[in-house]
Amino acid sequence: MNGRKRHLLADTLGLLLTVLVTPASVTDRDGASDPSSTRGDSGA
């Protein structure tokens, strides 16, 4: 299957916090399984 999926994490104002791009073969459940854990910073 060709393509990409984009998983977005936004705050209550609609501002993007995280964008995760995965192959289309990744299920939505796996792609959305805590996208906040993929953040590259310490969260501070």
PyMOL Python script that loads the backbone (N, CA, C, O; Angstrom):
from pymol import cmd

cmd.read_pdbstr("""\
ATOM      1  N   MET A   1       0.848  -1.171   0.000  1.00  0.00           N
ATOM      2  CA  MET A   1       0.000   0.000   0.000  1.00  0.00           C
ATOM      3  C   MET A   1       0.895   1.235   0.000  1.00  0.00           C
ATOM      4  O   MET A   1       1.789   1.347   0.838  1.00  0.00           O
ATOM      5  N   ASN A   2       0.671   2.141  -0.905  1.00  0.00           N
ATOM      6  CA  ASN A   2       1.457   3.365  -0.986  1.00  0.00           C
ATOM      7  C   ASN A   2       0.796   4.480  -0.193  1.00  0.00           C
ATOM      8  O   ASN A   2      -0.418   4.480   0.009  1.00  0.00           O
ATOM      9  N   GLY A   3       1.595   5.416   0.248  1.00  0.00           N
ATOM     10  CA  GLY A   3       1.042   6.597   0.896  1.00  0.00           C
ATOM     11  C   GLY A   3       1.560   6.804   2.296  1.00  0.00           C
ATOM     12  O   GLY A   3       2.369   6.035   2.815  1.00  0.00           O
ATOM     13  N   ARG A   4       1.061   7.878   2.890  1.00  0.00           N
ATOM     14  CA  ARG A   4       1.468   8.255   4.234  1.00  0.00           C
ATOM     15  C   ARG A   4       0.242   8.643   5.039  1.00  0.00           C
ATOM     16  O   ARG A   4      -0.760   9.107   4.495  1.00  0.00           O
ATOM     17  N   LYS A   5       0.343   8.443   6.347  1.00  0.00           N
ATOM     18  CA  LYS A   5      -0.699   8.909   7.258  1.00  0.00           C
ATOM     19  C   LYS A   5      -0.087   9.960   8.162  1.00  0.00           C
ATOM     20  O   LYS A   5       1.083   9.873   8.537  1.00  0.00           O
ATOM     21  N   ARG A   6      -0.879  10.941   8.502  1.00  0.00           N
ATOM     22  CA  ARG A   6      -0.430  11.996   9.398  1.00  0.00           C
ATOM     23  C   ARG A   6      -1.249  11.931  10.668  1.00  0.00           C
ATOM     24  O   ARG A   6      -2.478  11.989  10.632  1.00  0.00           O
ATOM     25  N   HIS A   7      -0.560  11.810  11.793  1.00  0.00           N
ATOM     26  CA  HIS A   7      -1.199  11.764  13.101  1.00  0.00           C
ATOM     27  C   HIS A   7      -0.844  13.069  13.809  1.00  0.00           C
ATOM     28  O   HIS A   7       0.332  13.390  13.984  1.00  0.00           O
ATOM     29  N   LEU A   8      -1.864  13.814  14.211  1.00  0.00           N
ATOM     30  CA  LEU A   8      -1.660  15.137  14.790  1.00  0.00           C
ATOM     31  C   LEU A   8      -2.108  15.165  16.242  1.00  0.00           C
ATOM     32  O   LEU A   8      -3.113  14.553  16.604  1.00  0.00           O
ATOM     33  N   LEU A   9      -1.351  15.884  17.073  1.00  0.00           N
ATOM     34  CA  LEU A   9      -1.736  16.116  18.457  1.00  0.00           C
ATOM     35  C   LEU A   9      -1.867  17.622  18.624  1.00  0.00           C
ATOM     36  O   LEU A   9      -0.909  18.361  18.394  1.00  0.00           O
ATOM     37  N   ALA A  10      -3.055  18.081  19.024  1.00  0.00           N
ATOM     38  CA  ALA A  10      -3.315  19.510  19.168  1.00  0.00           C
ATOM     39  C   ALA A  10      -3.825  19.803  20.566  1.00  0.00           C
ATOM     40  O   ALA A  10      -4.401  18.938  21.226  1.00  0.00           O
ATOM     41  N   ASP A  11      -3.605  21.053  21.016  1.00  0.00           N
ATOM     42  CA  ASP A  11      -4.141  21.456  22.309  1.00  0.00           C
ATOM     43  C   ASP A  11      -5.578  21.941  22.137  1.00  0.00           C
ATOM     44  O   ASP A  11      -6.142  21.865  21.045  1.00  0.00           O
ATOM     45  N   THR A  12      -6.157  22.434  23.212  1.00  0.00           N
ATOM     46  CA  THR A  12      -7.573  22.824  23.173  1.00  0.00           C
ATOM     47  C   THR A  12      -7.824  24.055  22.315  1.00  0.00           C
ATOM     48  O   THR A  12      -8.969  24.324  21.952  1.00  0.00           O
ATOM     49  N   LEU A  13      -6.781  24.808  21.984  1.00  0.00           N
ATOM     50  CA  LEU A  13      -6.928  25.966  21.105  1.00  0.00           C
ATOM     51  C   LEU A  13      -6.724  25.602  19.644  1.00  0.00           C
ATOM     52  O   LEU A  13      -6.886  26.446  18.762  1.00  0.00           O
ATOM     53  N   GLY A  14      -6.369  24.350  19.386  1.00  0.00           N
ATOM     54  CA  GLY A  14      -6.143  23.896  18.030  1.00  0.00           C
ATOM     55  C   GLY A  14      -4.719  24.068  17.543  1.00  0.00           C
ATOM     56  O   GLY A  14      -4.432  23.862  16.364  1.00  0.00           O
ATOM     57  N   LEU A  15      -3.825  24.445  18.445  1.00  0.00           N
ATOM     58  CA  LEU A  15      -2.418  24.616  18.076  1.00  0.00           C
ATOM     59  C   LEU A  15      -1.737  23.254  18.052  1.00  0.00           C
ATOM     60  O   LEU A  15      -1.927  22.435  18.951  1.00  0.00           O
ATOM     61  N   LEU A  16      -0.944  23.025  17.014  1.00  0.00           N
ATOM     62  CA  LEU A  16      -0.281  21.730  16.870  1.00  0.00           C
ATOM     63  C   LEU A  16       0.807  21.558  17.910  1.00  0.00           C
ATOM     64  O   LEU A  16       1.620  22.456  18.128  1.00  0.00           O
ATOM     65  N   LEU A  17       0.817  20.394  18.552  1.00  0.00           N
ATOM     66  CA  LEU A  17       1.867  20.042  19.495  1.00  0.00           C
ATOM     67  C   LEU A  17       2.823  19.024  18.888  1.00  0.00           C
ATOM     68  O   LEU A  17       4.035  19.111  19.085  1.00  0.00           O
ATOM     69  N   THR A  18       2.280  18.059  18.151  1.00  0.00           N
ATOM     70  CA  THR A  18       3.089  17.000  17.555  1.00  0.00           C
ATOM     71  C   THR A  18       2.486  16.582  16.229  1.00  0.00           C
ATOM     72  O   THR A  18       1.267  16.489  16.090  1.00  0.00           O
ATOM     73  N   VAL A  19       3.345  16.332  15.259  1.00  0.00           N
ATOM     74  CA  VAL A  19       2.934  15.765  13.983  1.00  0.00           C
ATOM     75  C   VAL A  19       3.776  14.524  13.768  1.00  0.00           C
ATOM     76  O   VAL A  19       5.005  14.589  13.809  1.00  0.00           O
ATOM     77  N   LEU A  20       3.123  13.391  13.540  1.00  0.00           N
ATOM     78  CA  LEU A  20       3.807  12.129  13.303  1.00  0.00           C
ATOM     79  C   LEU A  20       3.366  11.610  11.943  1.00  0.00           C
ATOM     80  O   LEU A  20       2.177  11.390  11.715  1.00  0.00           O
ATOM     81  N   VAL A  21       4.321  11.415  11.038  1.00  0.00           N
ATOM     82  CA  VAL A  21       4.026  10.902   9.704  1.00  0.00           C
ATOM     83  C   VAL A  21       4.498   9.461   9.653  1.00  0.00           C
ATOM     84  O   VAL A  21       5.660   9.164   9.929  1.00  0.00           O
ATOM     85  N   THR A  22       3.572   8.557   9.291  1.00  0.00           N
ATOM     86  CA  THR A  22       3.880   7.133   9.251  1.00  0.00           C
ATOM     87  C   THR A  22       3.514   6.569   7.885  1.00  0.00           C
ATOM     88  O   THR A  22       2.754   7.191   7.143  1.00  0.00           O
ATOM     89  N   PRO A  23       4.046   5.398   7.544  1.00  0.00           N
ATOM     90  CA  PRO A  23       3.613   4.741   6.311  1.00  0.00           C
ATOM     91  C   PRO A  23       2.125   4.394   6.387  1.00  0.00           C
ATOM     92  O   PRO A  23       1.578   4.240   7.480  1.00  0.00           O
ATOM     93  N   ALA A  24       1.487   4.275   5.261  1.00  0.00           N
ATOM     94  CA  ALA A  24       0.060   3.964   5.234  1.00  0.00           C
ATOM     95  C   ALA A  24      -0.228   2.587   5.820  1.00  0.00           C
ATOM     96  O   ALA A  24      -1.359   2.306   6.218  1.00  0.00           O
ATOM     97  N   SER A  25       0.781   1.735   5.875  1.00  0.00           N
ATOM     98  CA  SER A  25       0.575   0.388   6.398  1.00  0.00           C
ATOM     99  C   SER A  25       0.426   0.358   7.925  1.00  0.00           C
ATOM    100  O   SER A  25       0.008  -0.657   8.481  1.00  0.00           O
ATOM    101  N   VAL A  26       0.763   1.457   8.605  1.00  0.00           N
ATOM    102  CA  VAL A  26       0.600   1.537  10.058  1.00  0.00           C
ATOM    103  C   VAL A  26      -0.871   1.777  10.361  1.00  0.00           C
ATOM    104  O   VAL A  26      -1.494   2.655   9.764  1.00  0.00           O
ATOM    105  N   THR A  27      -1.430   1.001  11.286  1.00  0.00           N
ATOM    106  CA  THR A  27      -2.846   1.172  11.623  1.00  0.00           C
ATOM    107  C   THR A  27      -3.056   2.470  12.394  1.00  0.00           C
ATOM    108  O   THR A  27      -2.129   2.986  13.018  1.00  0.00           O
ATOM    109  N   ASP A  28      -4.271   2.991  12.347  1.00  0.00           N
ATOM    110  CA  ASP A  28      -4.588   4.212  13.079  1.00  0.00           C
ATOM    111  C   ASP A  28      -4.382   4.015  14.570  1.00  0.00           C
ATOM    112  O   ASP A  28      -3.918   4.921  15.262  1.00  0.00           O
ATOM    113  N   ARG A  29      -4.724   2.840  15.066  1.00  0.00           N
ATOM    114  CA  ARG A  29      -4.567   2.556  16.497  1.00  0.00           C
ATOM    115  C   ARG A  29      -3.098   2.637  16.903  1.00  0.00           C
ATOM    116  O   ARG A  29      -2.772   3.220  17.937  1.00  0.00           O
ATOM    117  N   ASP A  30      -2.216   2.059  16.099  1.00  0.00           N
ATOM    118  CA  ASP A  30      -0.791   2.073  16.419  1.00  0.00           C
ATOM    119  C   ASP A  30      -0.198   3.467  16.249  1.00  0.00           C
ATOM    120  O   ASP A  30       0.672   3.875  17.019  1.00  0.00           O
ATOM    121  N   GLY A  31      -0.661   4.184  15.257  1.00  0.00           N
ATOM    122  CA  GLY A  31      -0.149   5.536  15.025  1.00  0.00           C
ATOM    123  C   GLY A  31      -0.568   6.515  16.100  1.00  0.00           C
ATOM    124  O   GLY A  31       0.154   7.473  16.377  1.00  0.00           O
ATOM    125  N   ALA A  32      -1.704   6.297  16.702  1.00  0.00           N
ATOM    126  CA  ALA A  32      -2.228   7.204  17.713  1.00  0.00           C
ATOM    127  C   ALA A  32      -1.990   6.698  19.125  1.00  0.00           C
ATOM    128  O   ALA A  32      -2.553   7.249  20.071  1.00  0.00           O
ATOM    129  N   SER A  33      -1.186   5.684  19.292  1.00  0.00           N
ATOM    130  CA  SER A  33      -0.974   5.102  20.624  1.00  0.00           C
ATOM    131  C   SER A  33      -0.010   5.953  21.444  1.00  0.00           C
ATOM    132  O   SER A  33       1.137   5.559  21.658  1.00  0.00           O
ATOM    133  N   ASP A  34      -0.460   7.098  21.896  1.00  0.00           N
ATOM    134  CA  ASP A  34       0.302   8.032  22.704  1.00  0.00           C
ATOM    135  C   ASP A  34       1.339   8.787  21.889  1.00  0.00           C
ATOM    136  O   ASP A  34       2.539   8.606  22.097  1.00  0.00           O
ATOM    137  N   PRO A  35       0.898   9.626  20.969  1.00  0.00           N
ATOM    138  CA  PRO A  35       1.843  10.408  20.169  1.00  0.00           C
ATOM    139  C   PRO A  35       2.658  11.377  21.010  1.00  0.00           C
ATOM    140  O   PRO A  35       3.704  11.843  20.558  1.00  0.00           O
ATOM    141  N   SER A  36       2.204  11.698  22.234  1.00  0.00           N
ATOM    142  CA  SER A  36       2.971  12.621  23.085  1.00  0.00           C
ATOM    143  C   SER A  36       4.288  12.004  23.518  1.00  0.00           C
ATOM    144  O   SER A  36       5.204  12.733  23.898  1.00  0.00           O
ATOM    145  N   SER A  37       4.413  10.680  23.474  1.00  0.00           N
ATOM    146  CA  SER A  37       5.659  10.042  23.878  1.00  0.00           C
ATOM    147  C   SER A  37       6.734  10.187  22.812  1.00  0.00           C
ATOM    148  O   SER A  37       7.893   9.866  23.073  1.00  0.00           O
ATOM    149  N   THR A  38       6.391  10.657  21.626  1.00  0.00           N
ATOM    150  CA  THR A  38       7.372  10.798  20.544  1.00  0.00           C
ATOM    151  C   THR A  38       7.987  12.193  20.517  1.00  0.00           C
ATOM    152  O   THR A  38       8.791  12.491  19.634  1.00  0.00           O
ATOM    153  N   ARG A  39       7.628  13.046  21.461  1.00  0.00           N
ATOM    154  CA  ARG A  39       8.176  14.408  21.472  1.00  0.00           C
ATOM    155  C   ARG A  39       9.668  14.362  21.713  1.00  0.00           C
ATOM    156  O   ARG A  39      10.143  13.582  22.538  1.00  0.00           O
ATOM    157  N   GLY A  40      10.406  15.186  21.006  1.00  0.00           N
ATOM    158  CA  GLY A  40      11.846  15.188  21.113  1.00  0.00           C
ATOM    159  C   GLY A  40      12.384  16.019  22.262  1.00  0.00           C
ATOM    160  O   GLY A  40      13.578  15.960  22.557  1.00  0.00           O
ATOM    161  N   ASP A  41      11.520  16.800  22.922  1.00  0.00           N
ATOM    162  CA  ASP A  41      12.023  17.631  24.008  1.00  0.00           C
ATOM    163  C   ASP A  41      11.617  17.051  25.352  1.00  0.00           C
ATOM    164  O   ASP A  41      10.942  16.024  25.425  1.00  0.00           O
ATOM    165  N   SER A  42      12.032  17.717  26.401  1.00  0.00           N
ATOM    166  CA  SER A  42      11.752  17.230  27.752  1.00  0.00           C
ATOM    167  C   SER A  42      10.356  17.607  28.215  1.00  0.00           C
ATOM    168  O   SER A  42       9.922  17.168  29.280  1.00  0.00           O
ATOM    169  N   GLY A  43       9.643  18.417  27.434  1.00  0.00           N
ATOM    170  CA  GLY A  43       8.304  18.833  27.804  1.00  0.00           C
ATOM    171  C   GLY A  43       8.288  20.011  28.763  1.00  0.00           C
ATOM    172  O   GLY A  43       7.225  20.398  29.248  1.00  0.00           O
ATOM    173  N   ALA A  44       9.457  20.590  29.044  1.00  0.00           N
ATOM    174  CA  ALA A  44       9.546  21.696  29.998  1.00  0.00           C
ATOM    175  C   ALA A  44       9.317  23.026  29.323  1.00  0.00           C
ATOM    176  O   ALA A  44       9.358  24.067  29.979  1.00  0.00           O
TER     177      ALA A  44
END
""", "prot")
cmd.dss("prot")
cmd.show_as("cartoon", "prot")
cmd.util.cbc("prot")
cmd.orient("prot")
